[in-house]
């Protein structure tokens, strides 16, 4: 048998394989990988560093000999472990960084086993070039047709977004993809992905949607936590029409306390966030907020932050926002029934576009 080569990383092409196997080190895999890939490294991070150091400092021959032994043992481990239950019809796609020695070693063994294996020509870099073309080069792919869901902090935007599928409306949850709620206290307790992995997640999510139909996204700044929105998406967001949710401050406070309940028992995280507030707030004001936090009076803290930090910032930005408003949806509260009604109203507004 002969290992097949393919450079097609389109959604339909990748779906044809029984598994997509990334043989790079765990560190490389964690930074980014093809959608749905599993990590079966032929060299782990320490082994890769050891071989590389030997290659540079002593001898290419010794490095290759060491690497060959490590690769052989690791492939044997995968054959006896993760791949042990695969039958003769197993059809995987295998890739490494550039489609070179590591993926060649794995596909050579798999080919000898008798599996109809395909090696990704150009490796991970082939996938990354597609991501860059689709998200950074406007001539490569059209911008998505977006509708922004906007509103003051705590108005239930994320919760409404999650209800839109039940009404047949497409949505894209950028904060979920970024593992961050996009605000001062936005950390979810999970480390944000790398910029590259965020972009892979974003492109994968977009490919699951119909580009001819509107896609509702929550209004965001150009950054979510430490991650930047790529140009294709940010340009579309800057031109997209807005739907605005409006709820009373008491309801918004309750929503924020529910959404950020994990911070109730993490005074240190609250204090760290408060110390990152913009410098235009006086020291006395910030210290008063920190005292509320230390006292555990989170309802008073949330109310003060909304009135004196979040709401004024939102209104300043709204004054300079040239995007067309296509409606305002009033909520009497932010309970489940209120959010369900708001989702239905969003669906009706989108249907009229």
C-alpha positions in Angstrom: 0.0 0.0 0.0 1.0 3.6 -0.5 0.2 6.5 1.9 -2.1 9.0 0.2 -1.5 12.7 0.3 -4.2 15.4 0.5 -4.1 19.2 1.0 -7.9 19.5 1.3 -8.9 20.8 4.7 -12.4 21.8 3.8 -15.2 20.8 6.2 -16.6 18.1 3.9 -13.1 16.6 3.2 -12.3 16.4 6.9 -15.6 14.8 7.6 -14.7 11.8 5.4 -12.0 10.5 7.8 -12.6 8.2 10.7 -10.1 10.2 12.8 -7.8 13.2 12.4 -4.6 12.5 14.2 -2.2 15.2 15.2 1.2 13.7 15.9 2.8 16.9 17.2 3.8 17.4 20.8 1.1 18.2 23.4 2.3 21.8 23.6 1.9 22.3 19.9 -1.5 20.6 19.9 -2.7 22.9 22.8 -1.8 26.0 20.9 -4.0 25.0 18.0 -5.1 22.0 16.0 -7.4 20.9 13.2 -11.1 20.7 14.3 -11.9 17.4 15.9 -8.3 16.2 15.9 -6.9 13.9 18.6 -3.4 14.1 19.8 -1.2 11.0 19.4 2.3 12.6 19.7 5.3 10.7 18.3 7.5 13.0 20.5 6.3 14.7 23.6 7.4 18.2 24.5 10.5 17.1 26.6 11.5 14.6 23.9 11.2 17.1 21.1 13.3 19.6 23.1 15.9 17.0 23.8 16.2 15.9 20.2 16.3 19.5 19.0 19.1 20.5 21.4 21.1 17.4 20.4 20.7 18.3 16.7 21.9 21.9 17.2 24.6 21.4 19.8 26.2 18.0 19.0 25.3 15.9 16.0 22.5 15.6 13.5 23.2 11.9 13.3 22.9 11.4 17.1 19.7 13.5 17.1 18.1 11.5 14.4 19.1 8.2 16.0 17.7 9.3 19.4 14.5 10.6 17.7 14.0 7.4 15.7 14.0 5.4 18.9 11.7 7.7 20.7 9.3 7.9 17.8 9.2 4.1 17.4 8.4 3.6 21.0 5.7 6.2 21.0 4.1 4.9 17.9 4.1 1.4 19.4 2.4 2.8 22.5 -0.4 4.3 20.4 -0.9 1.1 18.4 -1.3 -0.8 21.7 -3.4 1.9 23.3 -5.5 4.5 21.5 -5.5 2.6 18.2 -5.9 -0.9 19.5 -9.6 -1.2 18.8 -9.4 0.1 15.2 -10.3 -2.5 12.5 -8.8 -2.9 9.0 -11.1 -0.3 7.5 -9.9 2.5 9.7 -9.3 5.6 7.5 -7.3 8.3 9.4 -5.8 11.6 8.3 -2.4 12.2 9.9 -0.5 15.5 10.2 2.4 17.2 11.9 3.8 20.7 11.7 4.6 20.8 8.0 3.8 17.3 6.8 7.4 16.1 7.3 9.2 13.5 9.3 6.9 13.0 12.2 3.7 12.4 10.2 5.7 10.4 7.7 6.9 8.1 10.5 3.3 7.5 11.7 1.8 7.0 8.3 4.6 4.6 7.3 3.8 2.3 10.2 0.0 2.7 9.8 0.3 1.9 6.1 2.3 -1.3 6.9 -0.4 -2.3 9.4 -2.8 -2.1 6.4 -4.9 1.0 7.2 -5.8 3.3 4.3 -4.1 6.3 5.8 -3.8 9.8 4.4 -1.1 12.3 5.2 -1.9 16.0 5.2 0.3 17.6 2.7 1.9 20.7 4.3 0.7 19.6 7.8 -0.8 22.0 10.2 0.5 24.9 8.2 -2.0 24.0 5.4 -4.9 24.4 7.9 -3.5 27.6 9.3 -3.1 29.2 5.8 -6.8 28.5 5.3 -7.8 30.1 8.6 -5.7 33.2 7.8 -7.2 33.4 4.3 -10.8 33.1 5.5 -10.5 35.4 8.5 -7.9 38.0 7.4 -8.2 38.3 3.6 -11.5 39.8 2.5 -11.0 38.8 -1.1 -10.9 35.1 -0.1 -14.3 34.8 1.6 -17.3 37.2 2.0 -18.0 38.7 5.4 -20.7 37.0 7.4 -24.1 38.7 7.5 -24.3 39.7 11.1 -26.9 41.3 13.4 -25.7 42.7 16.8 -27.5 42.0 20.0 -26.6 45.0 22.2 -27.6 46.3 25.6 -26.3 47.4 29.0 -24.4 45.0 31.2 -26.7 42.4 32.7 -29.5 42.8 30.2 -29.3 39.1 29.4 -27.7 39.2 25.9 -25.8 35.9 26.3 -28.9 34.1 27.7 -31.1 35.4 24.8 -28.5 34.4 22.3 -28.6 30.8 23.5 -32.4 30.7 23.0 -32.4 31.8 19.4 -31.9 28.3 17.9 -35.3 27.3 19.3 -36.7 30.1 17.1 -34.8 29.0 13.9 -32.3 31.9 14.2 -28.6 31.4 13.7 -26.3 32.8 16.4 -22.6 32.8 17.2 -21.5 32.9 20.9 -18.1 34.7 20.7 -17.6 34.7 24.5 -18.0 31.0 24.7 -15.5 30.5 21.9 -13.1 32.9 23.7 -13.7 31.4 27.2 -14.3 34.9 28.5 -17.4 37.1 29.1 -15.8 40.2 27.7 -15.9 42.3 30.8 -13.8 43.3 33.8 -14.9 40.2 35.7 -15.1 38.2 32.5 -12.8 35.3 33.3 -14.7 32.0 33.2 -12.2 30.1 35.5 -10.8 28.4 32.4 -7.7 29.6 30.6 -8.5 31.4 27.4 -7.4 29.6 24.2 -4.5 30.8 22.2 -5.3 33.4 19.5 -4.8 30.7 16.8 -7.1 28.2 18.6 -9.7 30.9 19.0 -9.6 31.5 15.3 -9.9 27.8 14.5 -12.9 27.6 16.8 -14.4 30.7 15.1 -14.0 29.5 11.6 -15.3 26.0 12.5 -18.4 27.6 14.1 -19.0 29.9 11.0 -18.7 26.9 8.7 -21.6 25.3 10.5 -23.9 28.3 9.7 -25.6 29.4 6.5 -23.8 32.5 5.3 -26.9 33.6 3.3 -28.9 34.0 6.5 -28.4 36.5 9.3 -26.2 35.5 12.2 -26.9 37.1 15.6 -23.8 37.9 17.7 -23.4 39.8 20.9 -22.0 43.3 20.5 -18.4 43.2 21.6 -15.3 45.3 21.5 -12.5 44.3 19.2 -11.0 42.2 22.0 -12.6 39.6 24.2 -10.2 39.2 27.2 -6.8 39.0 25.6 -8.1 37.7 22.3 -8.6 39.9 19.2 -11.5 39.5 16.8 -10.0 38.8 13.3 -10.5 41.5 10.7 -13.3 39.8 8.6 -15.5 39.4 11.7 -14.7 42.8 13.2 -15.4 44.6 10.0 -18.7 42.9 9.7 -19.6 43.7 13.3 -18.7 47.4 12.7 -21.2 47.6 9.9 -23.9 45.3 11.3 -27.4 46.6 12.5 -28.1 46.5 16.2 -31.0 45.2 18.3 -30.9 46.6 21.8 -32.1 44.8 25.0 -33.2 47.2 27.7 -34.0 46.0 31.3 -34.3 47.8 34.6 -31.1 48.0 36.7 -32.6 45.9 39.5 -33.1 43.0 37.1 -29.7 43.5 35.6 -28.0 43.3 39.0 -29.8 40.0 39.7 -28.7 38.7 36.3 -25.1 39.7 36.9 -25.1 38.1 40.4 -26.3 34.9 38.9 -23.9 34.9 35.9 -20.9 35.7 38.1 -21.9 33.5 41.1 -18.5 31.9 41.1 -16.9 35.2 42.2 -19.0 35.2 45.4 -16.4 33.0 47.1 -13.3 34.5 45.4 -12.5 37.8 47.0 -9.0 37.8 45.7 -10.2 37.6 42.0 -12.7 40.4 42.7 -10.0 42.6 44.1 -7.6 41.9 41.3 -10.3 42.9 38.8 -11.1 46.1 40.6 -7.5 47.1 40.7 -7.5 46.9 36.9 -10.2 49.6 36.5 -9.4 52.5 34.2 -7.5 55.3 35.8 -10.3 57.9 35.3 -12.0 56.5 38.4 -10.7 58.3 41.5 -8.8 56.3 44.1 -11.5 57.0 46.6 -14.2 55.6 44.3 -12.2 52.4 43.6 -11.4 52.0 47.3 -15.1 52.3 48.2 -15.8 49.5 45.7 -13.1 47.4 47.1 -14.5 47.8 50.5 -17.9 46.6 49.3 -16.2 43.6 47.8 -14.3 42.8 51.0 -17.5 43.1 53.0 -19.1 40.6 50.7 -21.9 43.1 49.7 -21.9 42.0 46.1 -25.3 43.4 45.3 -24.3 46.9 46.3 -21.0 46.4 44.4 -22.7 45.3 41.2 -25.2 48.2 41.4 -22.4 50.8 41.9 -20.3 49.4 39.1 -23.2 49.5 36.7 -24.2 53.0 37.6 -20.8 54.5 37.7 -18.6 52.3 35.4 -20.4 50.1 32.9 -23.5 52.1 32.1 -21.7 55.4 31.5 -19.1 53.6 29.3 -21.8 52.0 27.3 -23.7 55.2 26.7 -20.5 57.1 25.7 -19.8 54.4 23.1 -23.4 54.4 21.9 -23.3 58.1 21.2 -20.5 57.5 18.7 -21.9 54.3 17.2 -23.0 54.9 13.6 -24.4 51.4 13.1 -28.2 51.4 12.4 -30.6 50.5 15.2 -33.3 48.2 14.1 -35.2 48.1 17.3 -35.3 48.0 21.1 -36.6 45.1 23.1 -37.9 46.0 26.6 -37.7 43.5 29.4 -39.4 43.9 32.7 -37.0 41.5 34.3 -34.3 39.0 33.4 -36.0 35.8 34.4 -36.5 32.8 32.1 -39.9 34.0 30.9 -38.5 37.4 30.1 -35.6 36.0 28.2 -37.8 33.7 26.3 -40.0 36.6 25.2 -37.0 38.6 24.3 -35.6 35.7 22.1 -39.0 35.5 20.3 -38.8 39.3 19.7 -35.3 39.0 18.3 -36.4 36.3 16.0 -39.2 38.4 14.7 -36.9 41.4 14.1 -34.4 39.2 12.3 -37.2 37.7 10.1 -38.0 41.3 8.9 -34.5 41.9 7.6 
